[in-house]
Amino acid sequence: MKVVVNPAVVASFFVILGSVSVGVVSGVTAFYLGSESLKTVNSPEENPTQKLGKWETVDLKKYHFQPVEEKTVLVKVYNYVQEQRRAVKEQARGKAKEKGKDK
């Protein structure tokens, strides 16, 4: 008895086989490169969560929360921005004057 195989089935089989093999090789390579890159990474010797216990000895009633007024912050930010703009403009004028003197 002669077995007849459709060429499309064979092609599909090879495409699936190739895809699986490329996926496996890619996964193994990624795992190897990842483990190599993490060899020099060390865990911290001190546990940061243990530092949280220090606040238990501090009297928190001494620290009174005082909210800052929004208007005060906005005025300070606005003044700072305006001062920076003035400084940039003066610096640009100074450079323009220097270029004019060079010519």
Secondary structure, 3 states (H helix, E strand, C coil): CCCCCCHHHHHHHHHHHHHHHHHHHHHHHHHHHHHHHCCCCCCCCCCHHHHHHHHHHCCHHHCCCCCCCHHHHHHHHHHHHHHHHHHHHHHHHHHHHHHHHHC
